[in-house]
Amino acid sequence: MANALSTCYNYGVKAITFATVLIVAAVFLVWPATLTPAGPASLLETNILFAIYGRGFGIAPILGHLGTYKDIESMAVDTQPSVRKIAAIPGSKNVITGIDLVYALAIPCGGSANCLLHADTGLVDKYIQPAAARGWTVILDTQIGRSDPLTEVKRMIDRGYLKFENVHVALDPEYHSVPGHETPGIPVGTVTAGQVNDVQDLLNRYVDSEHLKTKKILIVHQFGDAAVHDRVPYMIADKTKLKEFPKVDLVIDADGLGEPAEKIRRYNLMTNRETYPAVHFTGLKVFFPNQWEKAGHFDKPPLTIEQIFGLTPVPNAPKMLVKPNVLIVA
């Protein structure tokens, strides 16, 4: 009997020991994965950004549709039908609403060293935090003036705006002042691929240093392009030298006025990844008429959501090569 008990005891110890080894091995196999922090998430991999452009709520509606809203609530009510329409498209991603705010407005250079007016008053309380509460984004759009892209984005960081997960950046080369000219945008301005890469590098390092959970979006507006080649200045010089950065979602936004077929043609050329390998995300800006704008600076007619996302053909137009990740209404 004693020998039998001893044998049972030994088998029991061995079984417990073997089970312990298995558990420990499993823990060590899983443990490194649980310790490895996930990288920042990309909004644009899983969402479409639908943004309204302008200087601010109730401010200068001639500069963009955002100015036609008195506050974020009126914008939410007005944009809901468009958001639902985009979300209902077969195969569509989730839709995030965005405020594309002209944060740095270019003005004639006579009264300002950098030819810019920055919208700092109430920015956090009026736009950033209310947008975050709704799951919206805010894009701080700089028209650059006599400044430069890197200086402008450093200013946003220094002011504390980019620490908010829902705040992103846009550059508008059109209004980058040309030396010897007093009015930004006349003639059309440009940036270099190197300047865009410098901004991406800054944002990439900032996401790292602040341990942000979301990649920063960098939108670059453009209508003059070497691939389009229509005698408009190439708004991103040496565009083939653009780079991709792991914690930045670079978006080339096809800007500019035009009739539907021409807008699609330009969009295809400017955002073609075979020509420009770093262009992983694409955007399209659509200009609607408003009662304050009397010079006819709008698309004739504006593309519809059904046309943009491929449900309805555009007469005499090529097929859009890719659906935009970002749709901006100006």
Buried (B, 14 or more C-beta within 10 A) or exposed (E): EEEEEEEEEEEEEEEEEEEEEEEEEEEEEEEEEEEEEEEBEBBBEEBBBBBBBBBBBBBBBBBBBBBBBEEBEEBBEEBEEBBEBBEEBEEBBEBBBBBBBBBBBBBEBEEEEBBBBBBEEEBBEBBBEBBBEBEBBBBBBBBBBBBBBBEBBBBBBEBEBBEBBBBBBBBBBBBBBBEEEEBBBEEBBBBBBBBBBBBBBBBBEBBEEEEBEBBBBBBBBBBBBBBBEEEBBBBBBEBEBBBBBEBBBBBBBBBBBBBBBBBBBBBBBBBBEEBBEBBBBBBBBBBBBBEEBEEEEBBEEBBBBBBBBBEEEBEEBEEBBEBBBBBBBB
